[in-house]
């Protein structure tokens, strides 16, 4: 289906390409076959652009001319005014200040790296209404007060982030993001870490393993599932649809009856993903206790991530640790490079395996 034609705004004549909307730097970059950072350096007249070759510079200028690109004067003024400020925006109900909050270690790494690089931090709390505060058309506009911004959270407003990226505003998401295209990100290697957890369980003799995850498409969840399934396939274990249990309400669906049914079907190990709330792991632990099951004697459990801080008194779960401070520091390094107009990339951060106490040899059942 063809997209509806956009009406021209009053007083805006079509540009050289016949379009009536303002071209963005992302379009210039695609046409020229260069990065958006390069376009920003060339068209913004920044001193870092001196290292760009004459051929590349001409490609950018030709692409801008053919599209009728005109720099946004407001954006140019903001870009020229470096304040040595980096923003941090969290898509959570309230900005985490409790040291037990899962985001706190990220912020430790962010603060330490920012201080080492001479940046101050600005905390934006526009999503204090539980994420809905970041849904309006101008919800993220305030982050432009900073030279660049880090974003935290499983569910971010793609449309608003896309606008920032297309305008050339330096932005980095902490956690792998598939959308919007062009958004820089840093993330943990959940695929390899989840694969290793399955490998360890298989070595203990487990032949039926089920992953419990929330029913959403958060990139971190998708990566964990991918690593889990790859681990099953490499170990020669069943990796069909029954090996992944998705639920929108773990507290309700992960009942003692559900656990008993899995045990009767030959399942000897359950693996849960870590989330902001820890719901899957909490529900599993509660169901095991209610069913009176011995863990790990009758049923082994593993957690793809770290347990909620308020469950620290319980046995340490088998799984892996997420190096949150290192991720926060990597995000600052990447953002600082983007602010300076430099090409940069940060590798995935490895998640070390945690032996824990919730997984043991698979029980022998008749």
C-alpha angles and dihedrals in degrees: 000000000000117000115251114260114255118236117239115247116244112273096014114114122202114270127231091284093054094249125128101204123083112265114234131220090250090063092048089051093051093049093047093043094234137110122278089241089060091051090050091052094048099043094037094053091229118171092237087066091073089088093059114105121249090242093054091044091053092049090055093047092048092049092049091049094049092050094044092239115186118182116244103248092211092051091047092053090050092048092051093051105076110188099174087239125136120196127219118201121184124198094210134109092262130000106270113249098150111103088222092059114109091235095055095086089051089055092049090058091044093052095046095049094043091051091049089054096046098253129134120214130235117198114212116202100183092128095057089123091070101277095311089097088069095055101082123097092252098031094117098036093101093064087073087078085078126064089244139342141230119214126207129191145075096252117043128172102259095195094055093044090049090056090054092048094048090050090055095246111156107248133163127187118211100224131037114294128188092188142089100031112241097025110135116229144174123209149166122258095251092160096062093039094051090046090055093051090056091046090054092049091048089052087057089058101261112151102171115049127168128198117217114203140158118266100252139094100241108154092235090055092047092051092050092050091048092053091045093053093044089053092052093049094048090050091048093243128141108282102173129123092285091064093071122057114194119192135174091200112036093174091061103035099041094073129154087255090056091052092049090051091053092049091050088052092055100261111148102169134041124196123199129195122233116243135175090267099034090227099149093050094043091050093048094050091047093049092050091052093046091049091051092234123161112237118233095001097067101013131018121215131197133183124213094217137000126322122246111277092238089062093056092114092062123086111291108260121236110246136079139303124238111224094223099169090052090050091051091050092047090052091054092049091052094045092048089053092051092048088053091050094246129143108246143158134185122213122232112274115239119238112218119227117252115209095203127168105266100081127068141151115316111262118244110240131184 
